[in-house]
């Protein structure tokens, strides 16, 4: 299958790699089909690219790479509330949205630790969790 992207132009993706986000992404209602674009040239970053909207692409990464003690509490209950039968914690991947900006001539890279994306590798569904009862920041500086 071919999709159009803002960053990479027209690309081919394996249709079986499509990730569905039934609840949509916060701030971007109506877009539910995404693909995870990984390339060792940009690792550890990945792109969370909308299949439906070429301009909707987020830079994401595994938060454990810069914050080894990062945890999303209650994931076992979360699996049940999503109706993800036959899913275990080992089937879940956690990513956070990363923002790369320039501030006063210096590059700033922050991560939203309050809104992680939880990907169920068993059924290719993703849900964005909102963590409100923690000390996590929505602009955690990963270059600390």
C-alpha positions in Angstrom: 0.0 0.0 0.0 1.3 3.5 -0.8 0.7 6.5 1.4 1.6 10.2 1.1 3.6 11.8 3.9 4.8 15.3 4.4 8.2 14.3 5.6 9.0 11.4 3.2 6.7 12.0 0.2 5.0 8.9 -1.2 6.1 5.7 0.6 5.2 2.1 0.5 4.1 0.4 3.7 3.1 -3.1 4.6 -0.7 -2.9 5.2 -0.4 -5.4 8.0 1.7 -2.8 9.9 -1.3 -0.4 10.1 -2.0 0.6 13.7 -5.6 1.5 14.6 -6.3 4.2 17.2 -10.1 3.7 17.9 -10.3 6.8 20.2 -8.2 9.0 17.9 -5.2 11.1 19.0 -5.7 14.0 21.4 -6.1 17.2 19.4 -6.5 15.3 16.1 -10.1 13.8 16.1 -11.2 11.7 13.2 -7.8 10.2 12.3 -7.6 6.6 13.4 -5.1 4.8 11.1 -1.4 5.2 11.7 1.9 3.5 10.9 5.1 3.4 12.9 8.0 4.4 10.7 11.4 3.3 12.0 14.7 3.9 10.4 18.1 3.3 12.0 19.3 6.7 10.5 16.9 8.5 12.9 17.0 6.0 15.8 16.1 6.2 18.7 13.4 8.3 17.2 10.5 7.0 15.2 7.6 8.6 13.3 4.0 8.0 14.2 2.5 8.7 10.7 -1.2 9.1 10.0 -2.3 7.1 6.9 -5.3 9.3 6.4 -3.5 12.8 6.7 -0.1 13.3 5.2 0.6 16.3 7.5 -0.1 14.4 10.7 3.1 12.8 11.9 4.6 12.8 15.4 8.1 12.1 16.5 8.0 9.4 19.2 10.5 7.3 21.2 10.7 4.7 23.9 10.8 6.7 27.2 13.0 4.1 28.9 15.9 5.2 26.8 16.2 8.5 28.6 14.1 7.8 31.8 14.7 4.2 32.9 12.4 4.5 35.9 9.4 5.6 33.7 6.3 3.6 34.5 2.6 3.8 33.4 0.7 2.7 36.5 -2.3 0.4 36.2 -1.5 -1.2 32.8 -3.0 -4.5 33.8 -6.3 -2.7 34.5 -5.9 -0.7 31.4 -5.7 -3.9 29.2 -9.0 -5.0 30.7 -10.7 -1.6 30.2 -9.7 -1.6 26.5 -11.2 -5.1 26.1 -7.8 -6.4 24.9 -8.4 -10.1 25.5 -5.4 -12.5 25.5 -3.1 -9.5 25.9 -0.3 -9.5 28.4 2.0 -6.7 29.6 4.7 -8.1 27.3 2.5 -7.4 24.3 2.5 -3.6 25.0 5.0 -1.0 23.7 5.1 2.4 25.3 6.2 5.5 23.3 6.1 9.2 24.2 5.6 12.1 21.8 8.8 14.1 21.4 9.1 17.8 20.5 12.3 19.1 18.9 12.7 22.9 18.9 15.2 25.6 18.9 15.3 28.0 21.9 17.8 30.9 22.1 20.0 29.2 19.6 20.1 25.9 21.4 18.3 22.7 20.4 15.7 21.6 23.0 14.2 18.1 23.0 11.3 17.4 25.3 9.0 14.5 25.8 5.4 14.4 26.9 5.5 11.9 29.7 1.9 12.6 30.7 0.4 11.3 27.4 2.1 8.1 26.4 1.0 6.0 23.5 0.4 2.4 24.4 0.7 0.0 21.4 -0.8 -3.5 21.6 1.4 -5.5 19.3 -1.1 -8.4 19.4 -4.0 -6.6 17.7 -2.2 -3.5 16.3 -4.2 -1.0 18.3 -2.9 2.0 20.1 -4.4 4.2 22.8 -3.1 7.4 24.2 -3.2 7.4 28.0 -3.5 10.5 30.1 -1.5 10.4 33.3 -2.7 13.1 35.6 -1.8 11.8 39.1 2.0 11.8 38.9 5.0 14.1 38.9 5.6 13.5 35.2 5.9 16.5 32.9 4.4 17.2 29.4 7.7 18.9 28.6 10.4 16.6 30.1 13.8 17.7 28.9 15.4 14.5 27.6 18.9 16.2 27.2 19.3 16.6 31.0 
